[in-house]
Amino acid sequence: MKTQINFMDSVKSSYMVLIIAMLGIFAFISAVLIAWPALAYLGAKMFN
């Protein structure tokens, strides 16, 4: 019984790590897409 509880805890923790990683990737992509026009504008001003 103890090993089953430990196994379920490891499954839950790995699932939580997967969810947090996916949310982090989504947040990074969203931030880049939102900031892209401003970054393109600043880059054009710096190099022209």
N, C-alpha and C positions, 0 to 999 in steps of 0.2 A: 504494500500500500504506500509505503514511504517513497519508493522509487517512482511510482505513478504520479505522486504529487510533485516530486522534483522534476519529472519529465514535463508535466503540464506547466510548471512555472517556467521552465526553459523555453517551451513553445510560446507561452504568452510573452515573455520578454523578447524573444527573437521577432515575434510578430509586431511588437511595439517598436522595436528598432527599425523594422522595415517600413512601418507607417511613417515614423518620424523622418527617415531618409527620403521617402517619396515626397513628403510635404516640403522638406528642405530643397529638393531639386525643383519642385514646382514653384517655390518662393523665389529661387535664384533665377529661373527662366522668366518669371513674371516681372521681376525687378529689372532684368536686362531689357525686356521688351517695352516696359514702360519708360525706361530712361533712354532708350535708343534714339529718339528724335533729338533730345537735348545733347546727347553725346555726339551725334552727327553734326549738329549745329556748331558746337564748340570746336570740334575737330576741323570743320571747314573754316572757321574764323582763325584758328591757330595756324593753319598751313596755307592760307591764301593771303 
